[in-house]
Amino acid sequence: MSAPNNNDKTAVIPTDEGSNDSTKPGFYSTKEGDDFRWPPLESNPEVFAQYLHSIGLPTTFSIGEVFGFDEDLLAFIPQPVLGIIVCYERLIPKSQYREQDKGSPDNYDKVAWYMHQSGTLDNACGIIACIHAIMNCPLVTLDPSTTLGAYKQRVETFTPTERKTALEQDTAFQKAHKKHAARGQTAAVNSDQSKVKHHFIAYVLNNEGDLVELDGTKAGPVIIGKCDGD
């Protein structure tokens, strides 16, 4: 995620919010929508940008793509970079993670925001990675009348587990997610979601200059180490 970028030309797609209370931003449902299956998002910066802008991320912030790690390719990334979202395939089971890679609740207070990810949200990892990047960026100001802003305002004092539960049942988020999961060049996976093999996570810098991995399926944030900002 990069910003501010006054040259950002990513289209803004308005949310399809109706007059029914259950579609208002941040509405918390205990009945309708509880069985919603969160489909995966295509790993496509345009899809991510349209989704995020439609739910309340200011359009001065953009989503770019890393084409490679050569200096010439890195030069294409808009600056400053405020967060990194990585899509990867897990090659080993969690039981084989090194202890330092499992994350810890002791690291909750090392970042401004962390939330867990449940089995219900299994394929919502793309939007959860984006939420982690956005909520840990002090430059982002969200309008509380938007889906994203209302969610943040409502759950800011919640625990990471409570934030997860609130997202599971947020019908405005569900509607936006379903709409944008159907976009991109890849056929949407709506039936057998076990076919989804990749996972999105976020990396951010905290106030202490540490690079932090934010993966809601882990016990807590993972502190990678000090970063010089380059």
Backbone bond lengths (Angstrom), bond angles and torsions (degrees), N, CA, C in turn:
res aa  C-N    CA-C-N  psi(-1)  N-CA   C-N-CA  omega(-1)  CA-C   N-CA-C  phi
1 M - - - 1.451 - - 1.505 108.91 -
2 S 1.316 116.85 129.99 1.447 121.74 -178.59 1.516 109.75 -126.90
3 A 1.351 114.73 151.33 1.453 118.35 176.75 1.506 109.90 176.36
4 P 1.349 119.38 171.98 1.448 123.72 -17.48 1.524 110.71 -68.98
5 N 1.306 116.22 153.96 1.457 121.70 -179.45 1.513 107.86 -141.24
6 N 1.314 117.04 98.66 1.458 121.36 -177.25 1.509 112.85 -68.42
7 N 1.349 116.99 -11.98 1.460 120.29 179.45 1.523 112.37 -96.19
8 D 1.328 115.98 5.90 1.463 119.55 -178.29 1.519 109.99 -63.02
9 K 1.324 116.83 125.05 1.457 121.24 -177.42 1.527 111.57 -117.19
10 T 1.329 116.11 17.91 1.457 119.17 178.12 1.520 109.03 -66.05
11 A 1.331 116.54 132.64 1.448 120.78 -177.39 1.518 110.91 -66.44
12 V 1.317 116.62 144.79 1.454 122.26 176.42 1.519 107.98 -100.94
13 I 1.319 116.79 125.91 1.455 121.65 -179.10 1.506 108.69 -107.88
14 P 1.344 119.47 119.63 1.465 120.67 -178.65 1.515 111.03 -68.40
15 T 1.325 116.16 150.76 1.457 120.15 176.59 1.511 109.41 -74.45
16 D 1.323 115.56 152.10 1.457 121.12 178.44 1.527 109.04 -96.44
17 E 1.306 116.93 68.32 1.451 120.64 -176.83 1.519 109.61 -92.43
18 G 1.307 117.27 126.79 1.442 121.49 -179.65 1.508 111.91 -92.50
19 S 1.326 115.75 -168.20 1.450 120.14 -177.43 1.523 112.24 -88.69
20 N 1.338 116.80 -16.12 1.457 120.47 179.00 1.517 110.00 -65.01
21 D 1.336 117.92 137.92 1.461 121.52 -176.55 1.515 112.45 -56.27
22 S 1.337 117.54 -33.18 1.463 120.39 -175.01 1.515 112.86 -69.62
23 T 1.342 118.69 -9.14 1.457 120.42 178.78 1.519 111.69 -105.78
24 K 1.328 117.91 2.78 1.455 119.63 179.80 1.524 109.64 -74.25
25 P 1.352 116.98 149.68 1.465 119.79 -178.49 1.522 111.99 -55.42
26 G 1.339 115.41 130.68 1.447 120.54 175.77 1.510 115.18 79.54
27 F 1.345 117.86 3.66 1.468 119.36 -179.66 1.521 109.63 -60.89
28 Y 1.330 116.17 133.17 1.471 120.93 -178.49 1.519 108.91 -104.33
29 S 1.312 116.73 117.14 1.454 122.04 -176.82 1.518 110.75 -104.09
30 T 1.330 116.68 134.88 1.454 120.29 173.91 1.527 111.06 -106.17
31 K 1.332 116.58 -3.08 1.459 120.53 -179.70 1.520 110.64 -128.43
32 E 1.332 115.83 -73.46 1.455 119.81 -177.02 1.526 110.67 -64.54
33 G 1.307 115.73 129.06 1.464 119.85 176.55 1.511 114.30 93.26
34 D 1.341 117.70 -5.36 1.466 119.72 -177.42 1.523 112.20 -62.76
35 D 1.332 118.26 -27.20 1.456 121.68 -178.17 1.525 112.78 -95.88
36 F 1.307 117.02 13.96 1.462 121.57 -177.86 1.522 110.13 -63.41
37 R 1.322 116.58 133.21 1.464 122.46 175.09 1.520 108.01 -98.41
38 W 1.318 117.79 117.17 1.459 121.94 -176.85 1.527 109.26 -78.67
39 P 1.341 118.61 107.00 1.469 120.31 -179.29 1.525 111.00 -74.20
40 P 1.334 117.66 154.96 1.470 120.97 179.93 1.521 111.69 -72.86
41 L 1.328 115.27 153.85 1.460 121.94 175.16 1.523 110.06 -95.84
42 E 1.327 115.78 147.32 1.455 120.10 173.18 1.526 109.55 -69.76
43 S 1.322 116.99 139.75 1.462 121.07 177.37 1.524 108.44 -75.27
44 N 1.308 115.28 80.69 1.459 123.23 -171.41 1.524 107.85 -144.00
45 P 1.329 118.81 115.45 1.466 120.26 -176.20 1.523 113.83 -60.22
46 E 1.340 117.24 -29.84 1.462 119.40 178.54 1.529 110.80 -68.59
47 V 1.337 116.63 -41.60 1.464 120.96 177.47 1.529 109.64 -62.68
48 F 1.323 116.88 -44.56 1.465 120.80 -179.64 1.528 110.55 -63.29
49 A 1.324 116.97 -44.40 1.458 120.84 -178.09 1.521 111.38 -63.60
50 Q 1.322 117.10 -45.64 1.459 120.65 179.45 1.527 110.64 -61.87
51 Y 1.311 116.59 -43.61 1.460 121.38 178.57 1.525 110.40 -59.54
52 L 1.334 116.18 -53.23 1.460 120.26 -174.81 1.520 112.24 -65.57
53 H 1.326 117.18 -40.11 1.460 119.52 178.38 1.525 110.94 -65.90
54 S 1.329 117.29 -34.33 1.461 120.21 -178.21 1.526 112.25 -70.66
55 I 1.345 118.07 -24.80 1.463 120.01 -178.75 1.521 112.67 -101.27
56 G 1.348 117.86 0.48 1.456 117.97 171.55 1.508 118.18 131.60
57 L 1.343 119.68 -5.11 1.465 118.89 175.43 1.525 108.31 -68.75
58 P 1.335 118.72 125.98 1.472 119.86 179.91 1.530 111.24 -56.13
59 T 1.319 116.43 143.10 1.463 121.01 -175.88 1.527 112.50 -72.85
60 T 1.323 118.05 -3.18 1.470 120.62 173.01 1.529 110.97 -75.38
61 F 1.328 116.45 -9.48 1.453 121.45 176.58 1.523 108.71 -105.61
62 S 1.325 116.78 137.81 1.459 120.97 -175.83 1.519 111.08 -126.46
63 I 1.327 115.38 162.24 1.459 122.96 176.31 1.530 107.67 -112.98
64 G 1.312 117.54 122.26 1.463 121.77 -179.53 1.517 110.99 -110.73
65 E 1.308 115.68 -177.42 1.466 121.15 -179.54 1.520 109.74 -130.33
66 V 1.333 116.27 137.25 1.460 121.70 176.41 1.526 107.84 -92.18
67 F 1.317 116.27 115.54 1.468 121.05 -177.17 1.523 112.50 -90.07
68 G 1.321 117.10 -15.17 1.459 121.55 -179.52 1.512 109.41 172.62
69 F 1.320 116.37 175.09 1.453 120.01 -175.23 1.523 113.47 -107.84
70 D 1.343 117.55 7.65 1.456 119.94 171.32 1.521 108.79 -68.37
71 E 1.312 116.92 150.11 1.464 120.12 -177.60 1.520 112.17 -58.17
72 D 1.329 117.74 -37.75 1.461 120.42 -179.75 1.523 111.55 -63.84
73 L 1.323 117.08 -37.31 1.464 120.61 179.88 1.530 111.35 -76.55
74 L 1.317 117.04 -37.72 1.461 120.35 178.10 1.523 111.60 -64.73
75 A 1.332 116.40 -25.56 1.462 120.80 -179.80 1.524 112.31 -65.90
76 F 1.335 117.15 -18.77 1.464 120.61 179.54 1.536 112.20 -77.01
77 I 1.319 117.98 -14.98 1.460 121.14 -176.79 1.528 109.85 -76.70
78 P 1.340 118.04 124.60 1.473 120.33 177.39 1.521 110.60 -59.20
79 Q 1.308 116.28 145.73 1.461 121.61 -179.50 1.532 109.88 -115.43
80 P 1.323 118.49 151.80 1.468 125.99 -2.41 1.532 111.56 -80.86
81 V 1.324 115.73 154.85 1.462 121.13 174.99 1.530 107.42 -88.86
82 L 1.322 116.04 123.52 1.462 121.03 -174.34 1.518 113.33 -104.75
83 G 1.314 116.78 -8.63 1.455 121.16 178.98 1.513 109.07 -176.13
84 I 1.313 116.85 154.79 1.468 121.43 179.72 1.524 108.56 -126.08
85 I 1.318 116.14 133.09 1.455 122.32 176.35 1.521 108.10 -112.77
86 V 1.309 116.72 125.85 1.458 122.52 -176.08 1.531 109.15 -116.15
87 C 1.326 115.61 135.33 1.460 122.00 174.50 1.526 107.36 -109.98
88 Y 1.318 117.26 121.65 1.461 119.44 -176.19 1.524 109.98 -142.73
89 E 1.313 115.76 163.92 1.456 121.52 176.49 1.526 108.87 -102.10
90 R 1.310 115.62 127.20 1.454 119.28 178.33 1.526 109.24 -74.57
91 L 1.316 116.34 122.70 1.458 121.32 -176.43 1.519 113.30 -101.70
92 I 1.337 116.48 -13.67 1.464 119.79 178.28 1.526 108.44 -131.10
93 P 1.329 118.55 150.56 1.466 121.27 177.60 1.524 111.18 -69.81
94 K 1.329 116.32 158.83 1.460 120.50 -178.78 1.532 111.79 -59.15
95 S 1.323 116.02 -30.48 1.467 119.48 -178.64 1.521 112.55 -62.74
96 Q 1.344 116.66 -18.47 1.458 120.43 -179.00 1.531 112.83 -101.26
97 Y 1.327 117.24 5.59 1.466 119.93 177.10 1.521 110.43 -62.82
98 R 1.312 116.21 144.69 1.452 119.97 170.28 1.529 108.37 -66.52
99 E 1.323 117.15 152.58 1.463 120.45 -176.01 1.536 111.35 -56.86
100 Q 1.330 116.70 -40.01 1.466 120.11 -177.20 1.526 112.44 -72.23
101 D 1.345 117.14 -12.01 1.468 120.35 -179.59 1.521 112.96 -98.03
102 K 1.330 117.56 -1.36 1.462 120.55 -176.06 1.525 112.78 -83.44
103 G 1.333 117.42 -15.03 1.452 120.52 -175.75 1.520 110.91 77.57
104 S 1.330 115.76 166.58 1.459 119.41 -177.40 1.522 110.87 -153.24
105 P 1.342 117.36 140.35 1.467 119.87 172.93 1.522 112.36 -59.96
106 D 1.325 116.71 -21.62 1.470 119.92 177.56 1.521 111.50 -63.20
107 N 1.338 116.50 -17.38 1.465 120.27 -178.34 1.532 113.38 -96.20
108 Y 1.332 117.29 3.54 1.463 119.61 179.37 1.527 111.61 -52.42
109 D 1.344 114.95 -44.51 1.458 118.69 -174.95 1.526 113.21 -81.70
110 K 1.333 117.00 4.67 1.465 120.55 177.07 1.528 111.60 -82.80
111 V 1.333 116.52 -11.77 1.463 121.30 178.43 1.519 108.66 -132.41
112 A 1.327 115.67 162.87 1.461 120.49 -179.79 1.524 111.84 -73.53
113 W 1.345 116.19 -27.04 1.476 119.58 -174.19 1.519 110.29 -149.79
114 Y 1.322 115.15 135.26 1.463 120.90 171.95 1.519 107.61 -148.95
115 M 1.322 116.49 143.27 1.458 121.11 175.88 1.521 109.29 -140.13
116 H 1.318 115.60 151.05 1.451 120.33 177.63 1.525 110.87 -86.26
117 Q 1.317 116.00 166.39 1.459 122.92 178.39 1.519 108.42 -128.14
118 S 1.320 116.63 126.75 1.457 121.83 -176.13 1.519 111.06 -98.76
119 G 1.334 115.47 177.21 1.453 119.79 174.24 1.515 111.79 -62.39
120 T 1.334 116.95 -34.40 1.464 120.88 176.80 1.517 110.54 -61.00
121 L 1.320 116.53 -36.71 1.472 122.37 -178.63 1.533 111.51 -94.82
122 D 1.316 117.43 19.05 1.463 121.62 -172.69 1.519 112.51 -49.43
123 N 1.333 117.20 -48.78 1.460 120.29 -177.60 1.528 113.13 -97.92
124 A 1.330 115.52 17.63 1.462 120.85 172.73 1.518 110.60 -97.44
125 C 1.342 116.86 15.18 1.465 120.14 -175.69 1.520 112.18 -61.07
126 G 1.357 118.02 -29.64 1.462 120.28 179.69 1.509 112.02 -63.26
127 I 1.335 116.82 -48.76 1.461 119.24 -179.29 1.523 110.92 -72.37
128 I 1.338 117.88 -31.56 1.463 119.79 177.35 1.529 110.63 -66.65
129 A 1.324 117.43 -38.85 1.469 120.26 175.64 1.526 110.13 -61.71
130 C 1.325 116.77 -40.86 1.463 120.64 178.46 1.529 110.99 -65.27
131 I 1.327 116.56 -42.98 1.465 120.20 178.05 1.527 109.98 -60.13
132 H 1.321 117.33 -42.70 1.462 120.42 178.16 1.532 111.07 -59.28
133 A 1.336 116.31 -44.35 1.469 119.67 -178.56 1.527 111.26 -66.72
134 I 1.322 116.88 -42.82 1.467 121.42 -176.37 1.530 111.06 -69.49
135 M 1.320 117.01 -48.10 1.460 120.31 -174.86 1.532 112.67 -69.13
136 N 1.331 116.97 -18.66 1.464 120.17 177.88 1.519 112.30 -96.55
137 C 1.330 117.10 8.82 1.467 121.08 178.79 1.523 109.66 -104.99
138 P 1.324 118.96 112.03 1.469 121.02 -177.63 1.522 113.46 -68.17
139 L 1.325 118.23 -13.17 1.464 120.96 -179.23 1.523 112.69 -81.90
140 V 1.326 117.34 -13.80 1.465 121.08 -177.05 1.522 110.05 -89.85
141 T 1.327 115.62 124.01 1.459 121.99 173.04 1.518 108.16 -113.99
142 L 1.319 116.56 124.44 1.459 121.46 -176.09 1.521 111.28 -105.11
143 D 1.313 115.51 138.27 1.460 122.40 175.92 1.532 107.89 -76.03
144 P 1.334 118.64 121.32 1.467 120.30 -177.66 1.519 114.55 -66.01
145 S 1.340 117.92 -9.09 1.460 119.91 177.39 1.525 112.24 -84.81
146 T 1.342 117.04 -6.43 1.458 120.91 179.29 1.529 109.86 -92.39
147 T 1.319 115.76 165.98 1.466 120.31 -179.98 1.524 111.60 -58.68
148 L 1.342 116.55 -46.80 1.469 120.78 -177.84 1.522 111.09 -70.38
149 G 1.333 115.97 -42.67 1.464 119.97 -179.60 1.515 112.52 -65.59
150 A 1.335 116.56 -39.67 1.466 120.69 178.97 1.526 110.60 -66.57
151 Y 1.329 115.94 -39.65 1.469 119.83 178.37 1.526 110.35 -62.17
152 K 1.339 116.46 -46.74 1.465 119.91 -179.70 1.520 111.05 -61.26
153 Q 1.326 116.56 -45.64 1.458 120.26 -177.60 1.527 111.17 -61.98
154 R 1.327 116.37 -38.14 1.459 120.61 -175.87 1.520 112.90 -75.27
155 V 1.334 117.97 -33.94 1.469 119.87 -171.96 1.531 113.51 -111.35
156 E 1.307 117.83 6.54 1.470 119.92 -173.86 1.523 112.30 -56.94
157 T 1.335 117.61 -34.72 1.464 120.39 -178.76 1.524 112.00 -93.47
158 F 1.341 117.46 3.01 1.466 121.24 -179.05 1.529 110.77 -76.30
159 T 1.311 116.03 162.92 1.460 121.92 172.09 1.529 108.86 -76.35
160 P 1.336 118.66 163.40 1.469 120.32 177.11 1.529 113.20 -55.59
161 T 1.322 117.59 -35.10 1.465 120.77 178.96 1.524 110.90 -72.40
162 E 1.323 117.51 -39.90 1.468 121.02 178.18 1.524 111.11 -66.24
163 R 1.309 117.83 -35.56 1.471 120.53 176.37 1.518 110.67 -63.67
164 K 1.322 115.85 -38.51 1.465 120.81 177.97 1.519 110.43 -61.87
165 T 1.324 116.95 -47.43 1.461 121.62 -178.67 1.525 111.13 -63.30
166 A 1.328 116.47 -39.79 1.457 120.18 179.66 1.523 111.55 -63.80
167 L 1.341 117.10 -39.57 1.463 120.09 178.73 1.523 110.84 -68.09
168 E 1.317 117.18 -38.74 1.465 121.39 179.21 1.522 111.29 -52.32
169 Q 1.339 117.03 -37.88 1.455 121.99 -170.44 1.523 113.47 -110.83
170 D 1.321 117.10 13.01 1.473 121.42 178.84 1.528 108.36 -83.34
171 T 1.324 116.96 104.86 1.464 120.75 -173.05 1.525 112.85 -69.89
172 A 1.330 117.80 -29.70 1.465 119.80 176.73 1.529 110.00 -66.28
173 F 1.313 116.33 -41.02 1.467 120.99 176.76 1.526 110.47 -65.42
174 Q 1.330 116.61 -41.47 1.460 120.56 179.70 1.533 110.68 -58.40
175 K 1.321 115.72 -44.87 1.463 120.21 -177.40 1.525 111.19 -64.21
176 A 1.337 116.99 -44.18 1.461 120.77 178.92 1.526 110.74 -65.58
177 H 1.327 116.04 -39.78 1.469 120.09 -177.56 1.524 110.98 -64.98
178 K 1.319 116.29 -45.94 1.460 119.88 -179.81 1.519 111.39 -60.66
179 K 1.324 116.14 -40.08 1.473 121.51 -179.65 1.525 111.15 -61.93
180 H 1.303 117.04 -45.92 1.464 119.96 -174.00 1.524 112.90 -85.00
181 A 1.336 117.70 -21.42 1.461 119.94 174.55 1.520 110.97 -67.47
182 A 1.325 116.82 -21.06 1.466 121.35 179.50 1.519 112.25 -84.49
183 R 1.324 117.50 -1.98 1.460 121.29 -176.98 1.522 111.43 -98.82
184 G 1.322 115.32 166.70 1.454 121.00 -179.20 1.513 111.07 104.59
185 Q 1.316 115.88 -170.80 1.459 121.83 -175.17 1.521 113.12 -99.56
186 T 1.335 117.02 -5.30 1.457 121.46 -178.44 1.519 109.88 -100.92
187 A 1.317 117.53 139.21 1.460 121.38 177.53 1.521 109.44 -61.99
188 A 1.329 116.31 131.04 1.453 120.82 -178.67 1.528 110.66 -64.34
189 V 1.347 115.82 141.37 1.467 121.77 177.10 1.525 107.18 -99.27
190 N 1.327 117.41 104.42 1.455 121.13 -176.88 1.517 113.37 -113.61
191 S 1.330 117.27 -16.77 1.463 119.47 -176.74 1.520 111.00 -102.36
192 D 1.335 116.80 -82.29 1.461 120.67 -178.71 1.523 110.08 -85.66
193 Q 1.345 115.91 87.28 1.458 119.71 -176.93 1.525 112.58 -76.57
194 S 1.337 117.23 -3.89 1.462 119.94 175.13 1.523 111.08 -68.93
195 K 1.343 116.14 -12.68 1.462 120.26 178.30 1.527 112.00 -72.82
196 V 1.324 116.15 -14.08 1.463 120.50 -179.75 1.524 108.87 -77.32
197 K 1.323 117.30 118.08 1.468 121.67 -173.65 1.526 113.37 -109.91
198 H 1.322 117.69 -9.64 1.458 120.33 -175.02 1.529 110.99 -107.02
199 H 1.312 114.74 162.52 1.465 121.51 -172.56 1.528 109.31 -140.43
200 F 1.343 116.55 137.80 1.462 122.16 177.06 1.528 110.09 -98.71
201 I 1.323 116.29 137.03 1.459 122.09 171.98 1.523 108.60 -137.37
202 A 1.325 116.18 164.29 1.460 121.31 -178.19 1.524 110.80 -117.14
203 Y 1.325 114.61 150.42 1.459 122.28 172.62 1.528 107.99 -125.47
204 V 1.335 116.00 132.25 1.458 121.57 179.61 1.523 109.44 -137.82
205 L 1.312 116.05 164.93 1.460 121.78 171.10 1.516 108.43 -98.27
206 N 1.333 117.34 133.70 1.464 119.06 176.01 1.524 110.14 -92.63
207 N 1.314 116.12 -178.41 1.464 120.82 -176.01 1.523 113.11 -67.96
208 E 1.330 116.67 -14.85 1.465 120.42 -179.68 1.521 112.39 -95.59
209 G 1.340 116.27 4.67 1.456 120.13 179.67 1.505 114.11 81.86
210 D 1.340 117.22 15.97 1.463 121.17 178.18 1.527 110.09 -90.53
211 L 1.326 115.93 141.55 1.456 120.89 168.86 1.519 107.00 -82.88
212 V 1.344 116.49 125.71 1.459 121.32 -173.17 1.529 109.97 -122.40
213 E 1.319 115.66 131.94 1.461 121.26 174.53 1.529 108.55 -91.26
214 L 1.332 116.14 130.05 1.464 121.48 -179.62 1.522 109.03 -118.79
215 D 1.305 115.12 103.96 1.460 123.30 -179.10 1.523 106.98 -129.63
216 G 1.331 116.35 110.55 1.451 120.61 -174.04 1.510 114.82 -65.03
217 T 1.335 117.91 -13.80 1.460 119.99 178.85 1.529 111.93 -83.86
218 K 1.323 116.94 -6.60 1.468 120.51 179.76 1.524 109.92 -95.64
219 A 1.322 116.18 173.22 1.457 121.37 -176.25 1.519 112.42 -67.89
220 G 1.311 116.75 -22.06 1.457 122.12 -179.62 1.513 109.82 176.22
221 P 1.337 117.85 -175.79 1.463 120.57 177.61 1.524 111.87 -59.74
222 V 1.340 115.24 151.03 1.461 121.77 176.27 1.522 108.09 -112.27
223 I 1.320 117.01 120.82 1.467 121.40 178.16 1.527 108.02 -84.03
224 I 1.333 115.91 113.62 1.464 120.47 -178.29 1.530 110.58 -78.30
225 G 1.335 116.15 -45.19 1.454 120.02 -178.59 1.504 111.38 151.98
226 K 1.312 116.57 178.44 1.450 121.27 -179.00 1.525 110.96 -68.56
227 C 1.320 115.55 146.82 1.462 121.98 -179.65 1.508 109.22 -131.39
228 D 1.333 116.09 134.27 1.464 119.33 -177.58 1.519 112.59 -84.83
229 G 1.336 117.61 1.70 1.459 120.64 176.98 1.494 114.69 90.24
230 D 1.336 119.33 -7.17 1.456 122.20 -179.66 1.512 111.30 -90.03
